Amino acid sequence: MSAEGERLNLTWLERVQLPVSSPDHQGFGTSFIARSVEYELEGSVELAYEPEGLRCAISFPLNRNVEVNPAIIAAGNDHGS
Amino acid sequence: MGREVDLSGLRVLVVEDSLLVAEVIAETLESHGCDVVGPVSRLQRALPLARDEPLHGALLDVNLAGEFCFPIAAALEARGVPFIFLTGYGDIEALPPEFQTKPLVGKPFVSSELVGLISQRFRRPA
């Protein structure tokens, strides 16, 4: 819970067999997710390329974000981004 | 292509809640020499800019994540800063009487229409 009220905190974990490392460059999908959450939802995105797989933490305030942006949910479910 | 419209020296506030639309608008304006203030996505972020920033004009998305932009329009009107509404489907009915004669551009918009309107309506630097 943040000082300003309730937040949605979403953590997306991918666990894979092969070791994972950070990519050399950030693709459009990755930067779009981060920019969208920051710009449209006034939230934050943290991406960590852990050896076991990707961890993506998305957090944004529910206050003034009455309708959750369906694109963010879809992006969280999209393995290709 | 015709002669490129030159918007050099114009400081334009962009208020638009969709990231992709905001970025396209900012890039379009900057490619014509505009100095873009923002873009910002929310009423609360736009109001201080509308009150205090030196501006030649503003583009205002009517619906900002469920809030109307009209307080921003009122602040700009009080300063004599011209603005253009960006409207999605159904937004036109929401315009209050005092703003019904203001210029508007429907979304999706044609770049040349938006740039042409800015060139016509926004105060040129002295």
Backbone of each chain as ProteinMPNN parsed JSONL, in Angstrom:
{"seq_chain_A": "MSAEGERLNLTWLERVQLPVSSPDHQGFGTSFIARSVEYELEGSVELAYEPEGLRCAISFPLNRNVEVNPAIIAAGNDHGS", "coords_chain_A": {"N_chain_A": [[0.854, -1.201, 0.0], [0.619, 2.154, -0.906], [1.427, 5.531, 0.133], [-0.472, 7.16, -0.974], [-2.755, 5.718, -1.213], [-4.629, 2.847, -2.47], [-2.81, 0.546, -4.492], [-2.301, -1.223, -7.556], [-0.388, -4.007, -7.708], [1.39, -5.902, -9.8], [2.968, -8.882, -10.532], [4.793, -10.525, -12.9], [6.0, -13.602, -13.684], [8.316, -15.53, -15.448], [9.364, -18.755, -15.853], [11.949, -20.681, -16.952], [13.689, -23.419, -18.66], [16.225, -23.056, -19.79], [19.198, -21.088, -19.137], [18.809, -17.599, -18.541], [19.66, -14.366, -19.74], [20.287, -10.788, -19.594], [19.001, -8.95, -22.384], [20.805, -7.561, -25.24], [19.803, -5.208, -26.25], [16.954, -3.052, -25.785], [13.819, -3.989, -26.808], [11.007, -2.823, -28.881], [8.55, -3.625, -27.726], [9.165, -4.055, -25.009], [10.014, -1.499, -24.18], [7.708, -0.129, -24.753], [5.804, -1.189, -22.994], [6.849, -0.28, -20.518], [6.828, 2.529, -20.912], [4.112, 2.997, -21.381], [2.866, 2.237, -18.967], [4.039, 4.062, -17.209], [3.32, 6.555, -18.385], [0.506, 6.459, -19.013], [-0.713, 5.323, -16.786], [0.563, 6.359, -14.645], [2.412, 4.845, -13.282], [4.851, 2.303, -12.43], [7.424, 0.237, -13.838], [9.32, -2.621, -13.403], [11.85, -4.558, -14.689], [13.44, -7.632, -14.542], [15.998, -9.695, -15.557], [16.292, -12.55, -14.503], [18.357, -15.427, -13.749], [16.721, -17.701, -13.818], [14.617, -16.896, -15.317], [12.338, -14.394, -16.703], [11.367, -11.619, -14.674], [8.786, -9.451, -14.135], [7.663, -6.563, -12.745], [4.879, -4.678, -12.217], [3.44, -1.676, -11.2], [0.836, 0.439, -10.149], [-1.149, 3.311, -9.209], [-4.492, 2.879, -8.008], [-6.255, 4.882, -7.629], [-7.835, 7.293, -9.605], [-7.345, 5.691, -11.749], [-9.58, 4.247, -12.711], [-10.661, 2.445, -14.59], [-9.012, -0.407, -15.386], [-6.365, -0.608, -17.644], [-6.841, -2.571, -20.394], [-4.847, -3.293, -22.191], [-2.513, -3.476, -20.772], [-2.894, -5.745, -19.207], [-3.097, -7.609, -21.243], [-0.537, -7.345, -22.343], [0.972, -8.295, -20.256], [0.331, -10.946, -20.405], [1.378, -11.665, -22.768], [3.821, -13.479, -24.263], [5.604, -12.717, -26.126], [6.439, -10.056, -26.05]], "CA_chain_A": [[0.0, 0.0, 0.0], [1.418, 3.372, -0.929], [0.889, 6.604, 0.962], [-1.607, 7.839, -1.597], [-3.927, 4.864, -1.315], [-4.389, 1.504, -2.976], [-2.122, 0.357, -5.759], [-2.276, -2.563, -8.106], [0.975, -4.501, -7.901], [1.306, -7.117, -10.604], [4.277, -9.453, -10.827], [4.732, -11.557, -13.944], [7.221, -14.403, -13.645], [8.463, -16.614, -16.412], [10.4, -19.679, -15.406], [12.324, -21.486, -18.121], [14.734, -24.418, -18.416], [17.547, -22.57, -20.192], [19.571, -19.87, -18.4], [18.389, -16.355, -19.184], [20.462, -13.186, -19.39], [19.719, -9.549, -20.135], [19.237, -8.755, -23.817], [21.738, -6.469, -25.56], [19.074, -3.964, -26.463], [15.555, -3.096, -25.366], [12.94, -3.97, -27.971], [9.858, -1.922, -28.849], [7.541, -4.109, -26.781], [9.628, -3.817, -23.642], [9.987, -0.068, -23.843], [6.317, 0.33, -24.815], [5.156, -1.553, -21.726], [7.315, 0.634, -19.475], [6.362, 3.898, -21.18], [2.652, 3.05, -21.23], [2.516, 2.201, -17.54], [4.46, 5.331, -16.615], [2.607, 7.7, -18.953], [-0.955, 6.357, -18.973], [-1.2, 4.901, -15.471], [1.399, 6.991, -13.611], [2.951, 3.75, -12.496], [6.25, 1.948, -12.65], [7.702, -1.122, -14.32], [10.682, -3.122, -13.187], [12.129, -5.798, -15.411], [14.692, -8.263, -14.132], [16.283, -10.939, -16.285], [16.93, -13.457, -13.545], [18.837, -16.634, -14.461], [15.622, -18.671, -13.986], [13.614, -16.367, -16.238], [11.966, -12.982, -16.584], [10.469, -11.112, -13.629], [8.295, -8.123, -14.482], [6.804, -6.026, -11.687], [4.151, -3.483, -12.638], [2.719, -1.105, -10.069], [0.238, 1.741, -10.424], [-2.201, 3.656, -8.253], [-5.858, 2.656, -8.471], [-6.891, 6.187, -7.607], [-7.821, 7.925, -10.924], [-7.212, 4.682, -12.793], [-10.776, 3.477, -12.381], [-10.722, 1.31, -15.492], [-7.691, -0.959, -15.655], [-6.096, -0.641, -19.078], [-6.743, -3.975, -20.818], [-3.6, -3.529, -22.939], [-1.474, -3.856, -19.819], [-3.155, -7.145, -18.866], [-2.741, -8.386, -22.438], [0.924, -7.312, -22.473], [1.497, -9.176, -19.216], [0.091, -12.325, -20.819], [1.978, -11.87, -24.086], [5.197, -13.914, -24.053], [6.457, -12.216, -27.187], [6.869, -8.648, -25.9]], "C_chain_A": [[0.882, 1.24, 0.0], [0.711, 4.435, -0.116], [-0.366, 7.205, 0.358], [-2.829, 6.941, -1.716], [-3.59, 3.524, -1.94], [-3.67, 1.517, -4.319], [-2.386, -1.059, -6.241], [-0.806, -2.925, -8.295], [0.88, -5.849, -8.582], [2.726, -7.618, -10.849], [4.09, -10.605, -11.795], [6.068, -12.291, -13.926], [7.202, -15.425, -14.763], [9.606, -17.485, -15.937], [10.689, -20.66, -16.541], [13.464, -22.436, -17.773], [16.123, -23.867, -18.7], [17.906, -21.301, -19.419], [19.259, -18.608, -19.221], [19.363, -15.257, -18.789], [19.833, -11.96, -20.03], [19.989, -9.445, -21.626], [20.187, -7.576, -24.045], [21.023, -5.143, -25.741], [17.628, -4.157, -26.039], [14.671, -2.993, -26.609], [11.768, -3.03, -27.792], [8.853, -2.345, -27.788], [7.917, -3.8, -25.349], [9.524, -2.336, -23.289], [8.55, 0.463, -23.884], [5.572, 0.011, -23.528], [5.545, -0.545, -20.65], [6.751, 2.036, -19.691], [4.852, 4.02, -20.982], [2.248, 3.109, -19.772], [2.869, 3.533, -16.879], [3.57, 6.477, -17.086], [1.103, 7.614, -18.72], [-1.488, 6.051, -17.576], [-0.452, 5.548, -14.316], [1.975, 5.93, -12.677], [4.397, 3.487, -12.822], [6.351, 0.51, -13.129], [9.129, -1.462, -13.978], [10.827, -4.457, -13.893], [13.438, -6.363, -14.929], [14.854, -9.561, -14.906], [17.052, -11.851, -15.348], [17.375, -14.712, -14.291], [17.714, -17.637, -14.738], [14.577, -18.188, -14.975], [13.27, -14.931, -15.921], [11.092, -12.723, -15.363], [10.07, -9.698, -14.021], [7.332, -7.658, -13.406], [6.193, -4.72, -12.161], [3.352, -2.978, -11.457], [2.103, 0.221, -10.49], [-0.877, 2.022, -9.442], [-3.585, 3.38, -8.852], [-6.645, 3.955, -8.507], [-6.733, 6.859, -8.967], [-7.451, 6.961, -12.045], [-8.379, 3.729, -12.614], [-10.921, 2.26, -13.274], [-9.308, 0.825, -15.733], [-7.507, -1.06, -17.163], [-5.92, -2.079, -19.547], [-5.457, -4.293, -21.579], [-2.482, -3.967, -22.003], [-1.643, -5.32, -19.425], [-2.735, -8.031, -20.037], [-1.224, -8.454, -22.588], [1.562, -8.226, -21.44], [1.349, -10.636, -19.589], [0.795, -12.676, -22.125], [3.451, -12.242, -23.904], [6.159, -13.306, -25.056], [7.031, -10.835, -26.942], [8.227, -8.525, -25.23]], "O_chain_A": [[1.792, 1.357, 0.82], [-0.445, 4.274, 0.276], [-1.23, 7.704, 1.08], [-3.845, 7.362, -2.27], [-2.433, 3.103, -1.952], [-3.898, 2.386, -5.161], [-2.656, -1.966, -5.454], [-0.071, -2.211, -8.977], [0.359, -6.813, -8.02], [3.583, -6.869, -11.317], [3.327, -11.537, -11.539], [7.126, -11.693, -14.125], [6.198, -16.099, -14.994], [10.697, -16.99, -15.653], [9.802, -21.367, -17.021], [14.121, -22.292, -16.742], [17.078, -24.151, -17.977], [17.02, -20.517, -19.078], [19.433, -18.583, -20.44], [19.837, -15.213, -17.654], [18.962, -12.07, -20.894], [21.071, -9.803, -22.091], [20.356, -6.715, -23.181], [21.567, -4.084, -25.427], [17.139, -5.283, -25.946], [14.763, -2.028, -27.368], [11.546, -2.5, -26.704], [8.359, -1.508, -27.032], [7.087, -3.338, -24.566], [9.01, -1.972, -22.231], [8.206, 1.388, -23.148], [4.802, 0.832, -23.027], [4.682, -0.015, -19.95], [6.253, 2.657, -18.752], [4.37, 5.032, -20.473], [1.404, 3.915, -19.378], [2.091, 4.066, -16.088], [3.116, 7.283, -16.273], [0.488, 8.586, -18.28], [-2.589, 6.473, -17.224], [-0.779, 5.323, -13.151], [2.017, 6.098, -11.458], [5.085, 4.323, -13.409], [5.48, -0.318, -12.862], [10.043, -0.68, -14.235], [10.018, -5.366, -13.709], [14.447, -5.659, -14.906], [13.966, -10.413, -14.912], [18.281, -11.923, -15.385], [16.831, -15.028, -15.349], [17.734, -18.336, -15.751], [13.741, -18.97, -15.428], [13.824, -14.326, -15.003], [10.193, -13.505, -15.052], [10.931, -8.84, -14.218], [6.299, -8.288, -13.179], [6.909, -3.767, -12.47], [2.666, -3.749, -10.787], [2.77, 1.042, -11.119], [-1.485, 1.098, -8.901], [-3.821, 3.612, -10.037], [-7.573, 4.116, -9.3], [-5.608, 6.988, -9.45], [-7.263, 7.389, -13.184], [-8.183, 2.534, -12.391], [-11.257, 1.173, -12.803], [-8.48, 1.582, -16.241], [-8.39, -1.54, -17.873], [-4.963, -2.745, -19.15], [-5.025, -5.446, -21.606], [-1.606, -4.738, -22.394], [-0.662, -6.056, -19.321], [-2.1, -9.069, -19.849], [-0.683, -9.508, -22.924], [2.579, -8.863, -21.715], [2.136, -11.477, -19.153], [0.809, -13.835, -22.54], [4.244, -11.421, -23.445], [7.376, -13.364, -24.877], [8.024, -10.469, -27.57], [8.721, -7.414, -25.035]]}, "seq_chain_B": "MGREVDLSGLRVLVVEDSLLVAEVIAETLESHGCDVVGPVSRLQRALPLARDEPLHGALLDVNLAGEFCFPIAAALEARGVPFIFLTGYGDIEALPPEFQTKPLVGKPFVSSELVGLISQRFRRPA", "coords_chain_B": {"N_chain_B": [[4.58, 16.201, -52.168], [3.509, 19.182, -50.563], [4.616, 22.557, -49.816], [6.368, 22.625, -46.776], [4.825, 23.277, -43.68], [5.858, 25.735, -41.426], [6.452, 25.686, -38.07], [8.166, 26.87, -36.349], [9.463, 28.062, -33.288], [7.071, 28.101, -31.953], [5.572, 27.394, -28.878], [3.992, 24.698, -27.666], [1.568, 23.232, -25.669], [0.893, 19.887, -25.021], [-1.722, 17.801, -24.293], [-2.76, 14.686, -23.695], [-4.17, 11.514, -23.302], [-3.512, 9.011, -24.308], [-0.624, 7.172, -24.86], [0.588, 6.466, -27.371], [-0.739, 8.133, -29.211], [-0.067, 10.616, -28.128], [2.723, 10.587, -28.496], [2.948, 10.48, -31.283], [1.769, 12.914, -31.967], [3.557, 14.705, -30.675], [5.955, 14.133, -32.051], [5.205, 14.825, -34.657], [4.666, 17.589, -34.389], [7.196, 18.497, -33.508], [8.717, 17.873, -35.716], [7.994, 19.867, -37.382], [9.175, 21.998, -36.281], [8.175, 22.883, -33.869], [8.118, 23.624, -30.326], [7.543, 21.39, -27.997], [5.596, 21.277, -25.11], [5.411, 19.045, -22.594], [4.519, 15.744, -23.725], [1.621, 15.489, -21.549], [-0.474, 13.386, -19.524], [-2.582, 13.719, -17.799], [-5.165, 15.603, -16.119], [-4.429, 16.851, -13.682], [-1.691, 17.107, -13.978], [-1.51, 18.73, -16.135], [-2.725, 21.183, -15.466], [-1.002, 22.999, -13.824], [0.911, 23.598, -15.78], [-0.651, 24.759, -17.749], [-1.355, 27.068, -16.46], [1.062, 28.395, -15.805], [3.217, 28.033, -17.653], [5.091, 29.513, -20.316], [3.37, 29.862, -23.292], [2.297, 29.356, -26.666], [0.146, 28.074, -27.592], [-2.177, 25.29, -27.222], [-2.866, 21.752, -27.338], [-5.625, 19.889, -26.641], [-6.804, 16.953, -25.408], [-10.022, 15.885, -25.158], [-11.157, 13.96, -23.427], [-9.64, 12.794, -20.692], [-8.533, 10.088, -19.499], [-11.032, 9.554, -18.293], [-11.609, 12.005, -17.127], [-12.715, 15.314, -17.879], [-11.153, 17.796, -19.961], [-11.769, 20.411, -19.546], [-11.248, 22.274, -17.346], [-8.554, 22.876, -17.87], [-8.761, 24.137, -20.33], [-10.218, 26.376, -19.529], [-8.341, 27.683, -17.882], [-6.388, 28.333, -19.775], [-7.871, 29.952, -21.477], [-8.338, 32.106, -19.794], [-5.86, 33.255, -19.819], [-5.603, 34.009, -22.359], [-4.516, 32.2, -24.163], [-4.573, 30.372, -27.092], [-6.31, 27.316, -28.034], [-6.724, 23.926, -29.24], [-9.131, 21.439, -29.476], [-8.824, 17.911, -29.126], [-10.646, 15.358, -30.293], [-12.34, 12.373, -29.54], [-14.666, 9.805, -30.621], [-17.922, 10.856, -29.913], [-17.201, 12.825, -28.123], [-17.789, 15.426, -28.828], [-20.367, 16.136, -28.119], [-20.051, 16.616, -25.459], [-18.917, 19.068, -25.081], [-18.877, 22.071, -23.281], [-21.068, 24.986, -23.397], [-19.554, 27.396, -23.606], [-17.294, 26.619, -24.97], [-17.969, 25.647, -27.407], [-17.476, 26.814, -29.842], [-14.85, 26.542, -30.288], [-11.857, 25.524, -32.042], [-11.572, 22.175, -33.316], [-10.137, 18.92, -33.662], [-10.727, 15.8, -34.978], [-10.098, 12.481, -33.742], [-9.055, 9.45, -35.291], [-6.502, 11.669, -36.488], [-5.539, 13.709, -39.294], [-2.302, 14.508, -40.09], [-1.576, 16.821, -41.593], [-3.846, 18.379, -41.424], [-4.002, 18.969, -38.682], [-1.552, 20.305, -38.282], [-1.871, 22.441, -40.038], [-4.028, 23.795, -38.856], [-2.915, 24.545, -36.414], [-0.951, 26.292, -37.32], [-2.555, 28.298, -38.33], [-4.036, 29.171, -36.064], [-2.509, 29.554, -33.696], [-0.641, 31.837, -31.775], [1.877, 33.645, -33.279], [5.358, 33.857, -32.508], [6.714, 37.015, -31.504]], "CA_chain_B": [[4.277, 16.935, -50.93], [3.54, 20.645, -50.711], [5.566, 23.288, -48.973], [6.237, 22.255, -45.371], [4.399, 24.336, -42.768], [6.899, 25.991, -40.431], [5.912, 26.057, -36.765], [9.322, 27.217, -35.516], [9.3, 29.063, -32.25], [5.802, 27.96, -31.23], [5.579, 26.508, -27.704], [2.647, 24.129, -27.643], [1.287, 22.245, -24.622], [0.146, 18.738, -25.532], [-2.36, 17.038, -23.227], [-3.358, 13.549, -24.401], [-3.983, 10.413, -22.36], [-2.981, 7.806, -24.945], [0.807, 7.327, -25.109], [0.929, 6.414, -28.796], [-1.24, 9.358, -29.855], [0.752, 11.72, -27.615], [4.047, 10.539, -29.12], [2.795, 10.848, -32.695], [1.54, 14.366, -31.994], [4.808, 15.392, -30.316], [6.901, 13.98, -33.163], [4.706, 15.613, -35.788], [4.897, 19.002, -34.092], [8.634, 18.763, -33.462], [9.261, 17.801, -37.081], [7.693, 21.156, -38.013], [9.895, 23.052, -35.571], [7.505, 23.257, -32.617], [8.686, 23.289, -29.033], [6.417, 20.742, -27.32], [5.567, 21.236, -23.642], [4.775, 17.758, -22.305], [3.083, 15.635, -23.454], [1.155, 15.006, -20.263], [-1.643, 12.528, -19.706], [-3.593, 13.922, -16.772], [-5.659, 16.935, -15.775], [-3.632, 17.398, -12.575], [-0.349, 17.454, -14.471], [-1.627, 19.783, -17.154], [-3.178, 22.472, -14.923], [0.081, 23.95, -13.521], [1.538, 24.005, -17.038], [-1.589, 25.663, -18.419], [-1.374, 28.343, -15.725], [2.355, 29.055, -15.599], [4.21, 27.901, -18.718], [4.958, 30.354, -21.509], [2.764, 29.032, -24.337], [1.621, 29.991, -27.79], [-1.093, 27.348, -27.829], [-2.264, 23.972, -26.599], [-3.739, 20.725, -27.899], [-6.272, 19.293, -25.469], [-7.635, 15.765, -25.54], [-11.213, 16.198, -24.369], [-11.343, 12.95, -22.393], [-8.338, 12.406, -20.129], [-8.719, 8.955, -18.586], [-12.282, 9.696, -17.548], [-11.836, 13.385, -16.683], [-12.739, 16.268, -18.987], [-10.03, 18.733, -19.975], [-12.27, 21.788, -19.575], [-10.525, 23.198, -16.45], [-7.33, 23.311, -18.559], [-9.222, 25.098, -21.33], [-10.59, 27.612, -18.825], [-7.1, 28.344, -17.452], [-5.762, 28.891, -20.983], [-8.758, 31.029, -21.926], [-8.11, 33.242, -18.894], [-4.571, 33.86, -20.199], [-5.619, 34.342, -23.786], [-3.751, 31.225, -24.953], [-5.5, 29.593, -27.93], [-6.165, 25.865, -27.961], [-7.48, 23.094, -30.172], [-9.552, 20.192, -28.846], [-8.657, 16.648, -29.83], [-11.866, 14.671, -29.867], [-12.691, 11.034, -29.97], [-16.086, 9.634, -30.908], [-18.847, 11.193, -28.842], [-16.73, 13.904, -27.251], [-18.305, 16.738, -29.238], [-21.585, 16.416, -27.335], [-19.682, 16.974, -24.087], [-18.35, 20.413, -24.992], [-19.75, 23.06, -22.655], [-21.456, 26.059, -24.328], [-18.516, 28.419, -23.829], [-16.203, 26.093, -25.789], [-18.497, 24.983, -28.6], [-16.982, 27.423, -31.076], [-13.392, 26.363, -30.357], [-11.453, 24.578, -33.083], [-11.327, 20.818, -32.865], [-9.648, 17.945, -34.624], [-11.173, 14.475, -34.558], [-9.095, 11.417, -33.784], [-7.686, 9.691, -35.737], [-6.392, 12.942, -37.18], [-4.611, 13.811, -40.417], [-1.241, 15.421, -39.659], [-1.582, 18.111, -42.29], [-4.982, 19.138, -40.897], [-3.624, 19.457, -37.368], [-0.463, 21.282, -38.443], [-2.456, 23.62, -40.683], [-4.853, 24.492, -37.869], [-1.973, 25.16, -35.468], [-0.333, 27.436, -38.004], [-3.594, 29.346, -38.45], [-4.684, 29.61, -34.83], [-1.657, 29.825, -32.546], [0.062, 33.097, -31.829], [3.253, 33.594, -33.735], [6.264, 34.633, -31.663], [6.938, 38.381, -32.036]], "C_chain_B": [[4.362, 18.432, -51.208], [4.602, 21.256, -49.834], [5.327, 22.921, -47.51], [5.812, 23.464, -44.539], [5.452, 24.493, -41.682], [6.257, 26.458, -39.135], [7.023, 26.463, -35.804], [8.979, 28.279, -34.499], [7.991, 28.959, -31.493], [5.969, 26.975, -30.081], [4.165, 26.002, -27.517], [2.538, 23.065, -26.553], [0.46, 21.122, -25.244], [-0.386, 17.935, -24.347], [-3.18, 15.931, -23.89], [-3.108, 12.304, -23.563], [-3.458, 9.116, -22.995], [-1.515, 8.026, -25.312], [1.126, 7.388, -26.598], [0.482, 7.681, -29.517], [-0.383, 10.555, -29.427], [2.111, 11.761, -28.311], [3.977, 10.926, -30.588], [2.592, 12.355, -32.829], [2.842, 15.109, -31.722], [5.814, 15.31, -31.455], [6.491, 14.816, -34.36], [5.002, 17.092, -35.575], [6.382, 19.342, -34.127], [9.248, 18.721, -34.853], [8.965, 19.073, -37.874], [8.308, 22.321, -37.243], [9.274, 23.532, -34.284], [8.302, 22.86, -31.396], [7.535, 22.708, -28.203], [6.593, 20.784, -25.807], [4.749, 20.003, -23.274], [5.316, 16.713, -23.277], [2.782, 15.141, -22.039], [-0.194, 14.33, -20.444], [-2.815, 12.873, -18.795], [-3.949, 15.392, -16.545], [-4.753, 17.585, -14.733], [-2.242, 17.818, -13.02], [-0.409, 18.636, -15.425], [-1.948, 21.152, -16.56], [-2.045, 23.438, -14.563], [0.779, 24.452, -14.785], [0.654, 25.019, -17.763], [-1.585, 27.041, -17.76], [-0.076, 29.107, -15.856], [3.347, 28.996, -16.754], [4.0, 28.96, -19.797], [4.48, 29.483, -22.674], [2.212, 29.887, -25.464], [0.302, 29.3, -28.094], [-1.059, 25.997, -27.143], [-3.183, 23.057, -27.397], [-4.302, 19.953, -26.718], [-7.158, 18.12, -25.854], [-8.838, 15.969, -24.615], [-11.38, 15.241, -23.189], [-9.983, 12.44, -21.919], [-8.562, 11.326, -19.069], [-9.931, 9.165, -17.686], [-12.548, 11.079, -16.989], [-11.864, 14.301, -17.903], [-11.625, 17.296, -18.84], [-10.473, 20.182, -19.762], [-11.657, 22.748, -18.542], [-9.22, 23.706, -17.069], [-7.697, 24.389, -19.588], [-9.558, 26.439, -20.677], [-9.347, 28.395, -18.39], [-6.413, 29.012, -18.642], [-6.556, 30.085, -21.496], [-8.524, 32.288, -21.109], [-6.816, 33.98, -19.244], [-4.552, 34.319, -21.64], [-4.763, 33.423, -24.634], [-4.723, 30.38, -25.773], [-5.266, 28.091, -27.79], [-7.055, 25.196, -28.998], [-7.852, 21.823, -29.422], [-9.234, 19.016, -29.745], [-9.809, 15.767, -29.366], [-11.963, 13.255, -30.424], [-14.187, 10.978, -30.227], [-16.942, 10.011, -29.703], [-18.433, 12.358, -27.977], [-17.407, 15.237, -27.558], [-19.537, 17.127, -28.432], [-21.253, 16.923, -25.941], [-19.182, 18.408, -23.959], [-19.326, 21.392, -24.348], [-19.99, 24.246, -23.606], [-20.33, 27.045, -24.636], [-17.385, 27.929, -24.729], [-16.672, 25.488, -27.104], [-18.035, 25.605, -29.907], [-15.466, 27.275, -31.217], [-13.033, 25.36, -31.451], [-11.237, 23.179, -32.509], [-10.882, 19.932, -34.023], [-10.082, 16.58, -34.104], [-10.037, 13.481, -34.64], [-9.716, 10.199, -34.455], [-7.602, 10.941, -36.605], [-5.414, 12.811, -38.355], [-3.578, 14.86, -40.031], [-1.356, 16.794, -40.295], [-2.726, 18.99, -41.81], [-4.62, 19.767, -39.555], [-2.57, 20.557, -37.482], [-0.983, 22.58, -39.063], [-3.257, 24.46, -39.706], [-3.98, 25.206, -36.832], [-1.365, 26.412, -36.087], [-1.301, 28.606, -38.112], [-3.934, 29.99, -37.12], [-3.753, 30.048, -33.711], [-0.803, 31.053, -32.801], [1.493, 32.897, -32.293], [4.128, 34.34, -32.74], [6.548, 35.996, -32.307], [8.256, 38.476, -32.78]], "O_chain_B": [[5.192, 18.882, -51.997], [5.385, 20.556, -49.193], [4.181, 22.912, -47.059], [6.376, 24.548, -44.681], [5.889, 23.51, -41.085], [5.598, 27.497, -39.098], [6.847, 26.407, -34.587], [8.299, 29.261, -34.798], [7.804, 29.651, -30.492], [6.448, 25.858, -30.277], [3.248, 26.775, -27.242], [3.321, 22.116, -26.52], [-0.546, 21.372, -25.909], [0.379, 17.452, -23.512], [-4.173, 16.205, -24.565], [-1.976, 12.051, -23.151], [-3.007, 8.221, -22.281], [-1.201, 8.987, -26.015], [1.861, 8.273, -27.037], [1.221, 8.237, -30.329], [-0.02, 11.397, -30.249], [2.595, 12.832, -28.675], [4.858, 11.628, -31.086], [3.177, 12.99, -33.706], [3.194, 16.035, -32.452], [6.456, 16.306, -31.789], [7.332, 15.443, -35.004], [5.522, 17.766, -36.465], [6.78, 20.353, -34.705], [10.194, 19.455, -35.138], [9.591, 19.336, -38.9], [8.005, 23.484, -37.512], [9.768, 24.474, -33.665], [9.062, 21.892, -31.418], [6.655, 23.446, -27.759], [7.629, 20.368, -25.288], [3.563, 19.912, -23.588], [6.492, 16.787, -23.632], [3.599, 14.459, -21.419], [-0.951, 14.637, -21.365], [-3.923, 12.374, -18.994], [-3.133, 16.29, -16.756], [-4.356, 18.74, -14.887], [-1.681, 18.779, -12.493], [0.523, 19.436, -15.508], [-1.499, 22.173, -17.082], [-2.108, 24.603, -14.956], [1.192, 25.61, -14.847], [1.141, 26.005, -18.316], [-1.789, 28.056, -18.426], [-0.087, 30.329, -16.003], [4.242, 29.838, -16.828], [2.863, 29.269, -20.153], [5.114, 28.48, -23.003], [1.724, 30.995, -25.244], [-0.559, 29.862, -28.77], [-0.048, 25.606, -26.559], [-4.135, 23.502, -28.039], [-3.554, 19.426, -25.894], [-8.156, 18.293, -26.554], [-8.669, 16.201, -23.418], [-11.706, 15.667, -22.081], [-9.273, 11.749, -22.649], [-8.757, 11.626, -17.891], [-9.86, 8.975, -16.472], [-13.618, 11.313, -16.426], [-11.116, 14.086, -18.856], [-11.208, 17.621, -17.729], [-9.642, 21.089, -19.793], [-11.551, 23.94, -18.829], [-8.822, 24.844, -16.82], [-7.027, 25.416, -19.695], [-9.224, 27.5, -21.205], [-9.304, 29.619, -18.513], [-5.914, 30.131, -18.526], [-5.986, 31.1, -21.897], [-8.511, 33.397, -21.644], [-6.691, 35.179, -18.996], [-3.592, 34.946, -22.088], [-4.322, 33.816, -25.715], [-5.607, 29.737, -25.207], [-4.162, 27.652, -27.467], [-7.984, 25.789, -29.546], [-6.994, 21.195, -28.8], [-9.356, 19.1, -30.967], [-9.929, 15.468, -28.178], [-11.704, 12.995, -31.599], [-14.891, 11.975, -30.071], [-16.702, 9.531, -28.595], [-19.23, 12.839, -27.171], [-17.582, 16.074, -26.672], [-19.73, 18.296, -28.101], [-22.075, 17.584, -25.307], [-19.038, 18.913, -22.846], [-20.462, 21.534, -24.802], [-19.196, 24.476, -24.519], [-20.167, 27.478, -25.777], [-16.591, 28.74, -25.208], [-15.882, 24.889, -27.834], [-18.182, 24.998, -30.967], [-14.868, 27.814, -32.148], [-13.813, 24.456, -31.752], [-10.783, 23.018, -31.376], [-11.208, 20.17, -35.186], [-9.843, 16.24, -32.945], [-9.139, 13.598, -35.473], [-10.886, 9.935, -34.181], [-8.522, 11.237, -37.366], [-4.575, 11.911, -38.387], [-3.939, 15.984, -39.681], [-1.246, 17.813, -39.612], [-2.598, 20.214, -41.789], [-4.894, 20.943, -39.315], [-2.687, 21.609, -36.854], [-0.586, 23.675, -38.664], [-3.179, 25.688, -39.721], [-4.275, 26.33, -36.426], [-1.28, 27.458, -35.444], [-0.904, 29.766, -37.997], [-4.103, 31.207, -37.041], [-4.155, 30.836, -32.856], [-0.311, 31.27, -33.908], [2.224, 32.069, -31.749], [3.699, 35.349, -32.179], [6.612, 36.101, -33.532], [8.603, 39.542, -33.289]]}, "name": "protein", "num_of_chains": 2, "seq": "MSAEGERLNLTWLERVQLPVSSPDHQGFGTSFIARSVEYELEGSVELAYEPEGLRCAISFPLNRNVEVNPAIIAAGNDHGSMGREVDLSGLRVLVVEDSLLVAEVIAETLESHGCDVVGPVSRLQRALPLARDEPLHGALLDVNLAGEFCFPIAAALEARGVPFIFLTGYGDIEALPPEFQTKPLVGKPFVSSELVGLISQRFRRPA"}
